Amino acid sequence: MNETGALAAFSSISSATRLRILKRLVEAGSEGLSAGDIALAVDATPSRASFHLSNMSDAGLVVSSRSARQITYRIDFETVGALMRYLLNDCCKNNATVMACCMPAGKC
């Protein structure tokens, strides 16, 4: 990930609703969720959820697939991982204190 991609991703999740959507899609895993289910989970109208999902899709955080009239949204775990790597490796320069937060429990 480069600086431009990182800025787009961080900007996308700087909204409380979008951060809740990200968390909910991570929980849903590879199954994903419909816009309606996401809207219910984050207490938003379906049109508002679609607006946020579009922004997150533009930032590369979310992918979608269509089956008939239903669109299923999934988190793009590769992009989220690239964002974390960018933050840890490029921004934090592998700082030991920062890296310790990412170690398995009991290893710090």
N, C-alpha and C positions, 0 to 999 in steps of 0.2 A: 504494500500500500504506500502511496506517496502522500505528500502533504495535502494536496488538493482533495484526494479521496477521504483522508482522515477528517479534514475540515467539514466536508459535506456530511459525513456520517455523524460526527459530533453535533453539528448544527441540527441534523434531523432528529436526534434523540434529546435535544435540549428542551423539548416540550414535555410536560408531565404526562399528557395523554400518550404521546409517542413512546415514552419510556415504559409506561404500563403496557402498551401494545407489544413492545419488544420483549418484556418479561413474560407476557402471556404466550407469545409465539414460541419462545424458548421452552416453556413448559409443555406446549403442544407437540414439540419435536417435529419429526418428519411428516406426521399426519397433517399438520397445519390446521387452520380454522377458516371458516367463511367470514366474510365481512360482518354479517349479522351476529355471528357468535362472538367475534372480537368486539363489536359495538356493545353487546350485553356485558362482556367481561370488564370493559373499561368505562362503562356508564356513559356511552356516547350514542348519538343517533347514527344509524347506518351511513347516512351521507357524510357525516363528520368523520366517522371511522375510515370511510373510503378516501376522503381528503388526506388524512394522516398517512394511510397506507400508500397512497400515491407518492407522497413526499419521501417516505422511507424506501419505496421502490426506486425512486430516482437516485437516492443515495447508495443504492446497492445492498441495503440491509434486508430487504424483503423480496421474495420472488412469488409469482402467482401462476396458477394454472386454471384453465377453464374446463368444466365438464357440463355440457348443456348450458343452462343459465347460471350455474353456480361457479363462483370464483373462489378458489382456495388459496390462502396466503400462508407462506412458510418463511421462517427466518432463514437467511443465508448464513449458515454457520461459518463458512469459509471467509466471508467478508467480515463477520464479527471477530473471528480469530485473527485475521489480518490487522484489524483495527487495534486489537489488544497487543499484538506483536509490535505494531508501530509505536504504540504508547510506551511499552516497556523497553524496546530496543532502541528506537530512534530518539524518543523524547527523554526517557529516563536513563539512557545509556547504561542499561543493566545495573543500575544502582542496587547494591546489596540489600538495603532496607526495603526498597520498593519490591524487589524480586522476592523477598521473604514472604510477602503477602500472598504470593501465588504458589507457594510450596504446599504439598499435602499437609493436612492437619497433623500436628505433632512433630513436624520437621523443622519448625522455626526455632 
